[in-house]
Amino acid sequence: MDWKNHALWEGAKDASSKWLLFTDADAELLDRATTRALRVADEKNAALISFSPAQVTQNWYEKALIPFVYSRLAKYFSYDAVNDEKSDAAAANGQFLMIRRDVYDAIGGHGGVATEVLEDVALAKRAKVAGYRIWFGSGAGVARVRMYRSFGAMWRDGRRICIY
């Protein structure tokens, strides 16, 4: 298990709430973000809610590469397909992933996806295969993230993201 999955797994073990919210350290939740996620969960009868946060870009290389990465991901993880319960498509963004505790436990949590590079997508796939409803959508107005503060960090992580 990599360090991130291990940390998330350990933190979840100590949580006692009905819902678990996983976010990245660089994610900024905007006003009422969790309220909005809970409302979507209720309206869509979803057990896993994930928002793809708005991406903050400041440098030329962020402005050049981040839109490319997200358009590439959108090709494989269309919101409509993911949200269609008849479709096999499943995805989530670990920058904002909220899941019912009972579902997290039932699908093995982060321990069950310990070897996955994209653990967020793997959790969504496990939930959907197990018959739970998932919902994935734009996080504009919910959360924002500046993922990379250097070209080197973006290059290293970009290779991981672009495996699809």
N, C-alpha and C positions, 0 to 999 in steps of 0.2 A: 504494500500500500504506500503510495507516495505521501509526502508530508501534508499536502493540502487535504486530501481525502481523509487522512488519519485525523487531522485537527477537526474537520467537520464532523466526522464520526464520533469522536470523543465529546465534542460540544453537544451534539444531539442526544447523547446518552444521558446527560445531566438535565436536559430540558424536560419540563413537565406540562407544557401547553398542548392544546389540541392541534395547533398549527406550528410549523417550523419555517422560519424565514432565513434563507441563506443569501448573503450578499458578499460582494468582494469588498476589500478594505478601501478601494478607491471609488466605490459607488456612493453617490450622494442621493439619499432618498429625499424627494420633495414632499411638500405638505400633503398629508393624508394618503401617502403611498400605500400603506398597509390597509387602510380603510377601503381604498379603491380595489386592491387585490381581493380582499374578503368579499366585496360586493360582486366582483366578477365571478368568484368561486360560487357564490350563492346563485347568481343569475344563470350561470352555465352548468351548475351542478358539477363543478370540477373539483378534483382532489389535488391537482397540481396546477399552479398558476405561475407563469413566468413572463416577465416583461423584458424586452430587449431595450436597455436604457439608451437614451439619446447620447450620442458620442460627441464629446467635446474635443475639438481639434484646434491646435494653435500654430504648430509649425508646418512648413511646406510638406514635409514627408508624412505627417499625420493626415493632412488634407488630401494628399495624393493617394495614400494607401488604405486608410480606414474605409472610405466609401467603396473601394474595390473589394475589400475583404467582406464587407456586409452585403454587397450585391452578389458575391459568390456564395455566401451562406444562404441568402434568400432563394437562390436557385435550388438548393437542396432542402431547405426547411421553410417552405411557404407557410405563412400563418393559416391560410385557408385549409391546406391539406392537413396540417398538424391538428387543427381544431375540428376537423371532420372525424367524428367517431367511427365512420366506416372506412377511413383511410388508415393504412399502416404507418403513415408518416408520423414521426414523433420527434420533438425537439424542445429544448429549453435553454435559457441563458443563465449561467451560474451567477451573473452579476445581480440578478433578482429572481430567485426561485423560492416559491412558497409551496409547501406540501403538507397535507394532513399527516399528523404524527402516526396514526394507525396505518396509513398507506406506506409511509416511509419505512416503518418497521416490517410491514408485510413483504415489501420488495427487496429487503436487505440493506436499505440505506446506502451510505457511502462505502460501507464495508463490502457490499455486493458489487460495487463498480470500481473497486480499488485499483485495478490494472488499466482502466480506461483512460485514454488521453482526454477525451471530452466527456467527463463524468456527468455533466449536466444533461447532455443528450442521452447518455446511457440511462440515467434515472428516469427521464421522460419515456424512453422506450420500454423500460421495465414496467412502469406504471400503466402505460397503454396496453401492453401485451397482457397484463394481469386483469384488464377489463375496467380500469379506472379512467375516468374522463380527465383529459388534460386541456389546458388552454394556454396559448402562447401568442403574445402580441407586442405591439410597439409600446415602448415605455416613455414616449414623449409626454412630458407633464407629470411623470411618476418618478423617474430616476434619471440621473445622468452620470457619465463616467468619462474621465480622461484616462484612457488605458495606458498610454505610453508617454514617458517624459524624456525619453532619449531614443535616438535612431537605433542604437544597439539593442535595446529592450524590445522595440517593435519588431526588429528583424528576427530576433530569437523566437518570440512568441508567434509572429506571423507565419513562420514555417509550420508551427503546430496547428494553427487555425486553418491554414490552406491545404490541409491534407485531403480535403474533399474535392 
